[in-house]
Amino acid sequence: METLKAIGYIGTSVNMLTRKAEDYLEAILNVTEDKGYARIKDIAIALDVKPPSVVEMVKKLDKKSFVVYRKYDGLTLTEKGKEIALIIKDRHDTLKAFLEIIKVPEKIAEKDACTMEHELDAITTKQVKNLVIFVKSAPEYPQWLEHFEKFCITGKHPCEEKGHRSK
C-alpha cells in the first residue's frame, strides 16, 4: 500500500483517513482561508451537512490530532491536519484545472474534482499537475488546445481536414 509520505503525507498509511475525513480537512482549510476561522456551522454549510454530523467528525479528527476543537471557540487545524488539508486542496485544484482545460464546465469540474481527488494514484495526480503547469505556462495559446476545442465541437480533428494527418 502506498504511504502518505510518498504523496506528501508524513509517516503514516493512506488508510488512516477516510474520504469523508479528507473532505472535512479540506473544508476546514477552505473556510479558515476565507474567514480567518472555522466554526461547526461554517463547515456544515461548506459540506452541505447537518451540524451534528460535523461535530461527530470533528471529534474524531480532534482525537487523531488533525484538529483542535473547543466547543465554543470553533476549530483549527493542527500542523499535521493542515499539511494533509493542503495536499488534498492541491490535488483538488490540480484536477479541477485539468478538467477545465479540457473544457468541462466549471460546476461539473468542481464536483468531479471532489470525487477524483480521493481516487487517483499519487503518480497520476503528479503527472496531471505537470500537464496543467505545462499548459498554463505555455507562452501562447497552444495550437493543439485550439484543435481540441474544434474537435469537441465538430468531432473531427482540424489536421484531418487539412490533410496533415500524421502516422
C-alpha positions as CSV (number, residue, x, y, z in Angstrom):
1,M,0.0,0.0,0.0
2,E,1.2,3.4,-0.9
3,T,2.4,5.5,2.0
4,L,1.3,9.0,2.8
5,K,4.9,10.1,2.7
6,A,5.0,9.1,-1.0
7,I,2.2,11.5,-1.7
8,G,3.2,14.2,0.8
9,Y,1.6,12.8,3.9
10,I,4.2,12.3,6.5
11,G,4.9,8.8,8.0
12,T,1.6,7.0,8.0
13,S,-0.7,5.0,5.8
14,V,-3.4,6.1,3.4
15,N,-5.9,4.0,5.3
16,M,-5.6,6.4,8.2
17,L,-8.1,8.9,6.7
18,T,-11.4,8.2,5.0
19,R,-12.5,10.1,2.0
20,K,-15.0,11.8,4.3
21,A,-12.3,12.9,6.8
22,E,-10.2,14.3,3.9
23,D,-13.3,16.3,2.7
24,Y,-13.7,17.7,6.2
25,L,-10.0,18.7,6.5
26,E,-10.2,20.4,3.1
27,A,-13.4,22.2,4.1
28,I,-11.9,23.4,7.3
29,L,-8.8,24.7,5.4
30,N,-11.0,26.5,2.8
31,V,-13.3,28.1,5.4
32,T,-10.3,29.2,7.5
33,E,-8.6,30.7,4.5
34,D,-11.8,32.6,3.6
35,K,-12.9,33.7,7.0
36,G,-9.8,33.5,9.2
37,Y,-11.5,31.0,11.4
38,A,-13.8,28.0,11.2
39,R,-16.9,27.1,13.2
40,I,-19.1,24.0,13.1
41,K,-21.8,26.0,11.3
42,D,-19.4,27.1,8.6
43,I,-18.2,23.6,7.9
44,A,-21.8,22.3,7.8
45,I,-22.6,24.9,5.2
46,A,-19.5,24.2,3.2
47,L,-20.2,20.5,3.1
48,D,-24.0,20.7,3.0
49,V,-24.4,18.6,6.0
50,K,-26.1,19.0,9.4
51,P,-24.1,20.5,12.3
52,P,-24.3,17.3,14.4
53,S,-22.6,15.4,11.6
54,V,-19.8,18.0,11.7
55,V,-19.4,17.7,15.4
56,E,-19.1,13.9,15.2
57,M,-16.4,14.1,12.5
58,V,-14.6,16.9,14.2
59,K,-14.4,15.0,17.4
60,K,-12.8,12.1,15.6
61,L,-10.3,14.4,13.8
62,D,-9.6,16.0,17.2
63,K,-8.9,12.6,18.7
64,K,-6.5,11.8,15.9
65,S,-4.8,15.2,16.4
66,F,-5.7,16.6,13.0
67,V,-7.8,19.5,14.5
68,V,-8.1,21.2,17.8
69,Y,-11.8,21.5,18.7
70,R,-13.2,23.6,21.5
71,K,-16.9,23.6,21.7
72,Y,-17.4,27.4,21.9
73,D,-14.2,28.6,20.2
74,G,-14.5,26.7,17.0
75,L,-11.8,24.6,15.5
76,T,-8.3,24.9,14.0
77,L,-6.2,22.5,12.0
78,T,-3.1,21.2,13.7
79,E,0.2,21.3,11.8
80,K,-0.4,17.6,10.7
81,G,-4.1,18.4,9.8
82,K,-3.1,21.5,7.8
83,E,-0.3,19.6,5.9
84,I,-2.8,16.9,4.8
85,A,-5.5,19.5,4.0
86,L,-3.1,21.5,1.8
87,I,-2.2,18.3,-0.1
88,I,-5.9,17.4,-0.6
89,K,-6.6,21.0,-1.7
90,D,-3.7,20.9,-4.1
91,R,-5.0,17.7,-5.6
92,H,-8.5,19.2,-5.9
93,D,-7.2,22.4,-7.5
94,T,-5.0,20.5,-10.0
95,L,-7.8,18.1,-11.1
96,K,-10.3,21.0,-11.4
97,A,-7.8,22.9,-13.5
98,F,-7.2,19.9,-15.7
99,L,-10.9,19.3,-16.2
100,E,-11.4,23.0,-17.1
101,I,-8.5,22.8,-19.6
102,I,-10.4,20.0,-21.4
103,K,-13.5,22.2,-21.4
104,V,-15.5,20.6,-18.7
105,P,-17.9,23.3,-17.4
106,E,-16.7,24.8,-14.1
107,K,-19.6,23.4,-11.9
108,I,-19.1,19.9,-13.2
109,A,-15.3,20.2,-12.9
110,E,-15.7,21.2,-9.3
111,K,-17.9,18.2,-8.5
112,D,-15.8,15.7,-10.4
113,A,-12.5,17.0,-8.9
114,C,-14.0,16.3,-5.5
115,T,-14.5,12.7,-6.5
116,M,-11.3,12.2,-8.3
117,E,-9.0,13.8,-5.6
118,H,-9.6,10.7,-3.4
119,E,-9.3,8.0,-6.0
120,L,-6.3,8.7,-8.2
121,D,-2.8,7.3,-7.6
122,A,-0.3,9.9,-6.4
123,I,1.8,9.4,-9.6
124,T,-1.3,10.0,-11.8
125,T,-2.1,13.2,-9.9
126,K,1.5,14.4,-10.2
127,Q,1.5,13.9,-14.0
128,V,-1.8,15.7,-14.3
129,K,-0.3,18.5,-12.3
130,N,2.7,18.6,-14.6
131,L,0.4,18.8,-17.6
132,V,-1.6,21.6,-16.1
133,I,1.5,23.6,-15.3
134,F,2.9,22.9,-18.8
135,V,-0.3,24.1,-20.5
136,K,-0.7,27.1,-18.3
137,S,2.9,28.2,-18.7
138,A,2.8,28.0,-22.5
139,P,3.9,31.3,-23.9
140,E,1.0,31.4,-26.3
141,Y,-2.3,29.6,-26.5
142,P,-1.2,26.1,-27.7
143,Q,-2.4,25.1,-31.2
144,W,-3.3,21.6,-30.0
145,L,-5.6,23.1,-27.4
146,E,-7.3,25.1,-30.1
147,H,-7.6,21.9,-32.2
148,F,-9.1,20.1,-29.2
149,E,-11.7,22.8,-28.8
150,K,-12.6,22.5,-32.5
151,F,-12.7,18.7,-32.2
152,C,-15.1,18.9,-29.3
153,I,-17.5,21.0,-31.4
154,T,-17.1,19.1,-34.8
155,G,-15.9,15.6,-33.8
156,K,-13.2,16.0,-36.4
157,H,-9.5,16.8,-36.0
158,P,-8.6,20.0,-37.8
159,C,-5.4,18.5,-39.2
160,E,-7.5,15.7,-40.7
161,E,-9.5,18.3,-42.7
162,K,-6.2,19.9,-44.0
163,G,-4.7,16.6,-45.0
164,H,-2.0,16.9,-42.3
165,R,-2.7,13.5,-40.8
166,S,0.4,12.1,-39.1
167,K,1.1,8.4,-39.0
